[in-house]
Amino acid sequence: MDTTDVTEQARDVIAHTFGMDPADVPDAVSTDTLSAWDSLHHFMLILALEDQFGLTYTSDEIPSMTSLHAITDITARHLQPQTIS
């Protein structure tokens, strides 16, 4: 899955969590730009993202997932194939 796919799926999850149309979720959406993005909605969003992508975020990642950009970056890292050294 490429970054664009991750971004669009994350946008859809954000839209669903906040009761919005995905077309109304801007690239720059964040806790600073969306007043409804409070701690409860953040928790609901993280659970929905984990369900959508089939992964579990770490306790270090969750507090920093405060924008579409951050969500995309962190999720894409989880979805990259792991290499064994």
Residue frames relative to the residue before (quaternion, step in Angstrom):
aa qw qx qy qz dx dy dz
M 1.0000 0.0000 0.0000 0.0000 0.00 0.00 0.00
D 0.2932 -0.7725 0.5338 0.1798 3.58 -0.79 0.97
T 0.7288 -0.4582 0.2988 0.4119 3.54 -1.34 0.28
T 0.6210 0.5451 -0.3462 0.4443 3.59 1.02 -0.73
D 0.6488 0.5069 -0.3110 0.4748 3.58 0.98 -0.84
V 0.6339 0.5206 -0.3232 0.4718 3.59 0.98 -0.84
T 0.6554 0.5196 -0.3110 0.4514 3.58 0.89 -0.93
E 0.7013 0.4698 -0.2817 0.4562 3.58 0.81 -0.96
Q 0.6477 0.4909 -0.3275 0.4819 3.60 1.00 -0.70
A 0.6405 0.5073 -0.3217 0.4785 3.58 1.01 -0.77
R 0.6142 0.5415 -0.3411 0.4617 3.60 1.03 -0.77
D 0.6515 0.5142 -0.3096 0.4640 3.58 0.97 -0.87
V 0.6560 0.5009 -0.3103 0.4716 3.59 0.97 -0.83
I 0.6258 0.5198 -0.3329 0.4769 3.59 0.98 -0.80
A 0.6551 0.5178 -0.3129 0.4526 3.58 0.88 -0.95
H 0.6744 0.4889 -0.2985 0.4659 3.58 0.86 -0.92
T 0.6582 0.5278 -0.3095 0.4387 3.59 0.91 -0.92
F 0.7839 0.3243 -0.1574 0.5056 3.57 0.97 -0.87
G 0.5040 -0.6902 0.4072 0.3221 3.59 1.25 0.26
M 0.4816 0.6576 -0.4272 0.3914 3.54 1.05 0.83
D 0.4998 -0.5655 0.5400 0.3727 3.51 -1.36 0.13
P 0.5513 -0.6307 0.4173 0.3524 3.64 -0.86 0.81
A 0.6149 0.5578 -0.3471 0.4361 3.59 1.09 -0.62
D 0.6801 0.4784 -0.2789 0.4804 3.58 1.24 -0.44
V 0.5732 0.5529 -0.3871 0.4646 3.60 1.28 0.10
P 0.2442 -0.8104 0.5150 0.1357 3.60 -0.26 1.23
D 0.6600 -0.5034 0.3802 0.4080 3.56 -1.25 0.38
A 0.7307 0.4335 -0.2266 0.4763 3.58 1.07 -0.74
V 0.3119 0.7622 -0.5206 0.2252 3.62 1.18 0.32
S 0.1378 0.7725 -0.6042 0.1383 3.53 -1.01 0.93
T 0.6940 -0.4302 0.3527 0.4572 3.53 -1.30 -0.05
D 0.6381 0.5316 -0.3224 0.4542 3.60 1.19 -0.46
T 0.7625 0.3866 -0.1981 0.4795 3.59 1.10 -0.62
L 0.7313 0.3448 -0.2111 0.5493 3.60 1.23 -0.32
S 0.3265 -0.8047 0.4625 0.1788 3.56 -0.15 1.30
A 0.6372 0.5402 -0.3334 0.4371 3.62 1.10 -0.54
W 0.5639 0.6050 -0.3872 0.4075 3.60 1.25 -0.28
D 0.1277 0.7863 -0.5825 0.1615 3.54 0.16 1.35
S 0.7562 -0.3981 0.2486 0.4559 3.60 -1.25 -0.04
L 0.6395 0.5168 -0.3349 0.4602 3.61 0.99 -0.71
H 0.6782 0.4730 -0.2901 0.4819 3.57 0.91 -0.91
H 0.5980 0.5530 -0.3663 0.4499 3.58 1.08 -0.63
F 0.6485 0.5125 -0.3056 0.4726 3.57 0.94 -0.89
M 0.6600 0.5026 -0.2988 0.4716 3.59 0.93 -0.93
L 0.6431 0.5272 -0.3134 0.4586 3.58 1.02 -0.82
I 0.6527 0.5111 -0.3193 0.4590 3.59 0.89 -0.89
L 0.6569 0.5027 -0.3150 0.4652 3.60 0.90 -0.86
A 0.6637 0.4990 -0.3031 0.4676 3.58 0.96 -0.85
L 0.6419 0.5112 -0.3219 0.4722 3.60 1.01 -0.76
E 0.6382 0.5178 -0.3278 0.4660 3.59 0.96 -0.83
D 0.6535 0.5041 -0.3047 0.4753 3.57 1.00 -0.80
Q 0.6589 0.5269 -0.3009 0.4446 3.58 0.91 -0.94
F 0.7985 0.3188 -0.1422 0.4905 3.56 0.82 -1.01
G 0.4087 -0.7459 0.4508 0.2708 3.61 1.26 -0.08
L 0.6016 0.5331 -0.3680 0.4674 3.55 0.96 0.88
T 0.3261 -0.7069 0.5873 0.2214 3.54 -1.36 0.09
Y 0.3157 -0.7413 0.5654 0.1762 3.56 -0.82 1.04
T 0.4851 -0.6576 0.4906 0.3025 3.56 -1.15 0.56
S 0.6282 -0.5399 0.4036 0.3886 3.55 -1.25 0.36
D 0.6166 0.5255 -0.3479 0.4719 3.61 1.20 -0.35
E 0.6774 0.5079 -0.2914 0.4452 3.60 1.07 -0.71
I 0.6240 0.6171 -0.3433 0.3346 3.56 0.87 -0.99
P 0.6957 0.4672 -0.3194 0.4424 3.68 0.74 -0.82
S 0.6974 0.4719 -0.2821 0.4598 3.60 1.12 -0.54
M 0.5627 0.6039 -0.3841 0.4137 3.61 1.26 -0.07
T 0.2681 0.8115 -0.4607 0.2396 3.53 0.69 1.19
S 0.7460 0.2492 -0.2062 0.5821 3.58 1.22 0.42
L 0.6421 -0.5035 0.3994 0.4179 3.55 -1.25 0.34
H 0.6327 0.5427 -0.3264 0.4456 3.57 0.99 -0.84
A 0.6845 0.4728 -0.2877 0.4745 3.62 0.84 -0.95
I 0.6297 0.5315 -0.3319 0.4592 3.58 0.97 -0.82
T 0.6566 0.5119 -0.3065 0.4614 3.58 0.92 -0.93
D 0.6709 0.5091 -0.3049 0.4447 3.60 0.83 -0.96
I 0.6994 0.4682 -0.2747 0.4649 3.56 0.79 -1.00
T 0.6678 0.4970 -0.3040 0.4632 3.58 0.91 -0.87
A 0.6433 0.5246 -0.3265 0.4521 3.60 0.92 -0.85
R 0.6205 0.5364 -0.3436 0.4574 3.60 1.02 -0.71
H 0.6499 0.5143 -0.3123 0.4642 3.58 1.01 -0.82
L 0.7335 0.4568 -0.2318 0.4468 3.55 1.00 -0.83
Q 0.4988 0.6414 -0.4350 0.3880 3.59 1.26 -0.12
P 0.5275 -0.6091 0.4717 0.3582 3.57 -1.02 0.69
Q 0.3840 -0.7232 0.5312 0.2175 3.56 -0.95 0.90
T 0.2175 -0.7594 0.5986 0.1326 3.55 -0.99 0.84
I 0.2921 -0.7437 0.5770 0.1692 3.54 -1.03 0.78
S 0.2884 -0.7777 0.5393 0.1457 3.54 -0.76 1.07
